[in-house]
Amino acid sequence: MTLIEKDSQYLWHPYTQHKTAAIPIAITKGEGALLWDENNKEYVDAIASWWINPFGHSNKFIADAIYKQLTTLEHVLFGGFTHEPAIILAERLMTILPNNQKKIFFSDNGSTSVEVAIKVALQYFYNKGEKKTTIIAFENAFHGDTFAAMAASGISFYTQAFQGMFIDVVRIPVPVKGQEQLSFDILREVIKNNNCAGFIFEPLVQGAAGMVMYEPETLDQLLQICQDNDVLTIADEVMTGFGKTGKTFACDYLELKPDMMCLSKALTGGTIPMAITTFTQDLFDAFYDEDINKALFHGHTFTANPTGCAAALASLSLLETEEMQQNLIRIHKRHLEFQKKTESHPMVTTTRVLGVIFALEIKTETSASYYGTLRNKLYDFFIENGVILRPVGNIVYILPPYVITDVQLDKVYEVVVNALEIV
Ligand SMILES: *Cc1c(COP(=O)(O)O)cnc(C)c1O
């Protein structure tokens, strides 16, 4: 049997209707922004393998750090024990996080980092004897696939089988251009009519919704409304973290600071699954008590995995290099040039750029569905041409590894322009 035959015999893939999906591509090797399949066909990974890989595939610097850690201490339980990689990573993150973030809690992926944040928001008020049980979230938000994360997510076909089984979530419109005041007004209304514990949001960019962007000033105003009303704020930086918006965190564009932050994806340079939720001292203090019932009873077997911590430390070192900071600027500039070139194309309705993220929307007769015909046609065209891009409906976005070369980036731009001719 070939690899692909064995795959279809044994495996169940994410977000996949196996009856109608194309057979998957077996990737055998990666280097920098490139991947190769079992037939040695080359692909440019223009979405950094679901937004996780800034420093390139099979990065030697991170691999060496992982190997060294694996052969020193691969893992130890984190209940009752601690270790240097977790401590050093926490200390290092404190120097780059918004300065109100004082405590770090480890988990395994973006969804669990959100689960932890939502549980802390709810238990914070429980511990204080206040009844606040509603979470506020944006329309079309994506926060992950575990239950509280799904409840906060607003992309309906991801969650429709589970409606009615969720914690209470009330939605507000995203403050995109022209909708700012509506968003503020509805937030005030929602807070007045519900016992709201927290507001969770993807700061400045809603990734899964198709790189929908909004301004820092409007997010500041939403945060101000929450702070004035004792509603905790949770910045889900799982996608935006570690340079993607041009700054280390999207929250670095804000005047105000969130109470919690969720980090994952690029945290380990795309090597080892790991996540972190960060907290203010005030949040930690609400759980600090003689009473054991006030503790946060949440944990995962692999909490603070030392190997993951070592990978994260190596990644932070790479992110801070002059070379990587220059890459962020270079890609951003090139995206702006590409935006100029494409924004007036007759098949393009709108374009957006933030940091290394570029998105354009293709004109369609009817509203394009998330996994609809247009999307599949575009996806297949990109794959045929050796570029990995996963359009969201009629939205094509580029979010490359920071190490992508100019030549590779040219190839990505070229297939996007060519795709506009086939739709
Ligand atoms: C990907 C993502 C998640 C979920 O992360 P997983 O690691 O896939 O569980 C949560 N929030 C945002 C903003 C994301 O982009």
PDBQT file of the ligand as one rigid body, heavy atoms in Angstrom, charges set to zero:
ROOT
HETATM    1  C1  LIG A 501      -6.000  28.632  15.973  1.00  0.00    +0.000 C 
HETATM    2  C2  LIG A 501      -6.668  29.501  16.959  1.00  0.00    +0.000 A 
HETATM    3  C3  LIG A 501      -7.176  28.977  18.163  1.00  0.00    +0.000 A 
HETATM    4  C4  LIG A 501      -7.178  27.499  18.465  1.00  0.00    +0.000 C 
HETATM    5  O1  LIG A 501      -5.885  26.995  18.577  1.00  0.00    +0.000 OA
HETATM    6  P1  LIG A 501      -5.658  25.408  18.457  1.00  0.00    +0.000 P 
HETATM    7  O2  LIG A 501      -4.222  25.228  18.761  1.00  0.00    +0.000 OA
HETATM    8  O3  LIG A 501      -6.012  25.053  17.050  1.00  0.00    +0.000 OA
HETATM    9  O4  LIG A 501      -6.536  24.760  19.451  1.00  0.00    +0.000 OA
HETATM   10  C5  LIG A 501      -7.720  29.845  19.077  1.00  0.00    +0.000 A 
HETATM   11  N1  LIG A 501      -7.781  31.156  18.838  1.00  0.00    +0.000 NA
HETATM   12  C6  LIG A 501      -7.319  31.710  17.696  1.00  0.00    +0.000 A 
HETATM   13  C7  LIG A 501      -7.400  33.177  17.496  1.00  0.00    +0.000 C 
HETATM   14  C8  LIG A 501      -6.759  30.895  16.714  1.00  0.00    +0.000 A 
HETATM   15  O5  LIG A 501      -6.321  31.419  15.567  1.00  0.00    +0.000 OA
ENDROOT
TORSDOF 0
